[in-house]
Amino acid sequence: MTNTIFNNLPNKEGYFGQYGGVHLDSPKLQQELAKLNDFYQKIKDDHEFINELKYIRKHFQGRPTPISYARNLSEKIAGARIYLKREDLNHTGAHKLNHCMGEALLAKKMGKKKLIAETGAGQHGVAIATAAAYFALECEVHMGEIDIVKQRPNVQKMEILGAKVIPVTFGGRSLKEAVDSAFASYLQEAETALYTIGSVVGPHPFPQMVRNFQSIVGLEAREQFLEITNGKLPDYVIACVGGGSNAIGIFKAFIEDEDVNLVGVEPLGKMKNAKQNIIGEHAATILFGEKASAQGFSSLFLLDDKGQPAPVHSVSSGLDYPGVGPEHALLHETGRATYVGINDKDCLSAFFELSKLEGIIPALESSHAVAHAIKLAPSIPDKNILVNLSGRGDKDLDFVLGNC
Ligand SMILES: *Cc1c(COP(=O)(O)O)cnc(C)c1O
């Protein structure tokens, strides 16, 4: 398989190899998604749409975000040089606004009045509430009760931004249930509302749409990296993987560069290492998942013994999801990207290390990617590592300080 093949994916039915598609029982939901897909495929290459998005990225989000060389960290390790793509500096403090502004602009163009979303860490909720405010759309965010407690500051932000936060009280009361709840709500109001997913997951066209909106991260990073290093590409591009949107966003621009190693980092949670697989203690879907169809699409999922999406754990709620984007499942299957695991403990060390050495407090999600870079760097002197620093850690301070 040549790498260029990735450029033509997904196919018309929304498949990346054997993963993706639309796996939904409700004919009404299928119909709505087909309408959304028709609309999106037409507008995605429209000049006016692209120019509006460009304007928003520059003048509202503050893009391009820079790449920072982590000098102190790199010199301390004395191995590879570590660079950070600073999505923590994107407006609202994470990469998520990249696809939320795109989805909200799309909703506006479709004549919708309202955005419906789910959120885990609250980052997608804040980003979608921000986008809704910008476009003067109503906004309803479904969020697990457990996450509401864990991510208080983000809940407050959503409410200040004018969104309605709906607590999800069934099942594990976390991200997976929030997705189910948001879908149910969308089904009631599909005429006037648009469901806006938080990652490259869910039924077609969401994985393609979110990837395309996030690909700005890699496009910027590739150009910036070439400039900083006088024409070199990174040897490694590392990103954390929950659903996989920040990872695919930065990977996309390097997929055809065969010498660039793409590494996705999954949360091993409470486990010591990836030799263990204790259900409920991690959320490493690619490392331990199996092919299944759930939440509207086919991909790798962590399943319990009844074949249902399994309970998951990670110190970072944003990675706490038992599925993964279908494109990652294919990148894994073809070997174009490698997936590794980092546990809670190493993630927290990296969180403090980067804060102290570089003056950048990373999100716990992003700290997984930083932790892997710190692990890898000593063994590859003179190489260059580019880490996607997907977000900032302000939202995690209460949790980190309460648990250390
Ligand atoms: C939500 C989130 C993630 C995980 O989502 P992906 O879709 O895997 O990128 C990672 N980092 C931050 C800061 C997040 O908010």
PDBQT file of the ligand as one rigid body, heavy atoms in Angstrom, charges set to zero:
ROOT
HETATM    1  C1  LIG A 501     -10.075  16.376  23.928  1.00  0.00    +0.000 C 
HETATM    2  C2  LIG A 501      -8.631  16.508  24.041  1.00  0.00    +0.000 A 
HETATM    3  C3  LIG A 501      -7.758  15.515  23.572  1.00  0.00    +0.000 A 
HETATM    4  C4  LIG A 501      -8.244  14.218  23.019  1.00  0.00    +0.000 C 
HETATM    5  O1  LIG A 501      -8.990  14.282  21.872  1.00  0.00    +0.000 OA
HETATM    6  P1  LIG A 501      -8.433  13.845  20.462  1.00  0.00    +0.000 P 
HETATM    7  O2  LIG A 501      -9.618  13.844  19.614  1.00  0.00    +0.000 OA
HETATM    8  O3  LIG A 501      -7.804  12.500  20.632  1.00  0.00    +0.000 OA
HETATM    9  O4  LIG A 501      -7.427  14.853  20.068  1.00  0.00    +0.000 OA
HETATM   10  C5  LIG A 501      -6.411  15.743  23.641  1.00  0.00    +0.000 A 
HETATM   11  N1  LIG A 501      -5.916  16.880  24.178  1.00  0.00    +0.000 NA
HETATM   12  C6  LIG A 501      -6.715  17.845  24.654  1.00  0.00    +0.000 A 
HETATM   13  C7  LIG A 501      -6.100  19.067  25.237  1.00  0.00    +0.000 C 
HETATM   14  C8  LIG A 501      -8.095  17.693  24.603  1.00  0.00    +0.000 A 
HETATM   15  O5  LIG A 501      -8.876  18.661  25.075  1.00  0.00    +0.000 OA
ENDROOT
TORSDOF 0
